Amino acid sequence: MKIALIYLLLISPILTAQEFQIQPPDDWVVPFEISQNDLTYANNDYSSTTLLLDRQVIHHQDIEARYIRTVQRVNNENALQDIGKIELIFHPDYEQMIVNSLAIYR
């Protein structure tokens, strides 16, 4: 069974390759670990399971930064169609996006 594990950092919420950065999270982000047991396949009626939805916000000198991390487990092949595409939307004229990582475990 396929397991999808997704880590994302969005600083502000259509994305082109030249308009985002890839770098580690800032120091203000408090990490939350997921147990390896949570990542293993679960036989249930749901096509996917959200294991973690972590949202952290900081305001500093009139600037707001948001950290969003989503961890989803694919429970069956139907879920691949549902969560197999990731769309990150922001406004590059006045927002900046930094992606920390994207990982897919099979």
C-alpha positions as CSV (number, residue, x, y, z in Angstrom):
1,M,0.0,0.0,0.0
2,K,1.2,3.5,-0.8
3,I,1.9,5.9,2.0
4,A,2.1,9.6,1.3
5,L,3.9,11.8,3.8
6,I,3.8,15.5,3.0
7,Y,5.6,18.3,4.8
8,L,4.9,21.8,3.7
9,L,5.8,25.3,4.8
10,L,3.8,28.1,3.3
11,I,4.7,31.7,4.0
12,S,1.4,33.2,3.0
13,P,-1.0,31.4,0.9
14,I,-0.8,29.7,-9.1
15,L,2.9,28.7,-8.5
16,T,5.7,28.7,-11.1
17,A,9.1,27.2,-10.6
18,Q,10.9,30.6,-10.4
19,E,8.6,32.0,-7.6
20,F,9.3,29.8,-4.6
21,Q,12.2,28.7,-2.5
22,I,13.2,25.4,-0.8
23,Q,14.8,25.7,2.6
24,P,14.5,24.4,6.1
25,P,11.9,25.9,8.5
26,D,12.8,29.0,10.4
27,D,13.9,28.8,14.1
28,W,10.5,29.9,15.4
29,V,8.8,26.8,14.1
30,V,8.2,24.2,16.9
31,P,8.5,20.7,15.3
32,F,6.0,18.0,16.0
33,E,7.1,14.4,15.4
34,I,4.9,11.7,13.9
35,S,5.3,8.1,15.2
36,Q,6.4,5.6,12.6
37,N,3.5,3.4,13.8
38,D,1.1,6.1,12.5
39,L,2.7,5.9,9.1
40,T,1.9,2.2,8.6
41,Y,-1.0,1.0,6.5
42,A,-4.4,1.0,8.2
43,N,-7.2,-1.1,6.9
44,N,-10.3,1.1,7.2
45,D,-13.2,2.5,5.1
46,Y,-11.5,5.8,4.4
47,S,-9.5,6.4,1.2
48,S,-7.0,8.5,3.1
49,T,-6.3,9.6,6.7
50,T,-5.0,13.0,7.9
51,L,-2.4,12.1,10.5
52,L,-1.3,15.7,11.2
53,L,-2.4,19.2,10.3
54,D,0.0,21.6,12.0
55,R,-0.5,25.3,11.6
56,Q,1.8,27.8,13.3
57,V,1.7,31.6,12.9
58,I,4.1,34.3,13.9
59,H,3.7,38.1,13.7
60,H,6.9,40.2,13.7
61,Q,7.3,43.8,12.7
62,D,4.0,44.0,10.7
63,I,4.9,40.7,8.9
64,E,2.9,37.5,9.3
65,A,4.6,34.2,8.6
66,R,2.6,30.9,8.5
67,Y,4.0,27.4,8.8
68,I,1.6,24.6,7.6
69,R,2.5,21.0,7.7
70,T,0.2,18.2,6.5
71,V,0.8,14.5,6.9
72,Q,-1.6,12.2,5.0
73,R,-1.7,8.5,4.7
74,V,-3.1,6.9,1.6
75,N,-5.2,3.9,2.6
76,N,-6.2,2.6,-0.9
77,E,-5.7,3.4,-4.6
78,N,-8.8,5.6,-4.8
79,A,-7.0,8.1,-2.6
80,L,-4.2,8.5,-5.1
81,Q,-6.5,10.3,-7.4
82,D,-7.9,12.5,-4.5
83,I,-4.6,13.6,-3.0
84,G,-2.1,12.8,-5.7
85,K,-2.0,16.4,-6.9
86,I,-0.7,19.3,-4.7
87,E,-1.6,22.8,-5.6
88,L,0.0,25.7,-3.7
89,I,-1.6,29.1,-4.3
90,F,-0.1,32.4,-3.4
91,H,0.2,35.9,-4.8
92,P,3.9,36.5,-5.7
93,D,3.3,40.3,-6.1
94,Y,3.0,40.6,-2.3
95,E,3.6,37.1,-0.8
96,Q,6.5,34.8,-0.6
97,M,6.4,31.0,-0.5
98,I,9.0,28.7,1.0
99,V,8.6,24.9,0.8
100,N,10.5,23.1,3.5
101,S,10.1,19.6,2.1
102,L,7.8,17.2,0.2
103,A,8.2,13.5,0.9
104,I,6.3,10.5,-0.5
105,Y,6.9,7.2,1.1
106,R,5.8,4.0,-0.6
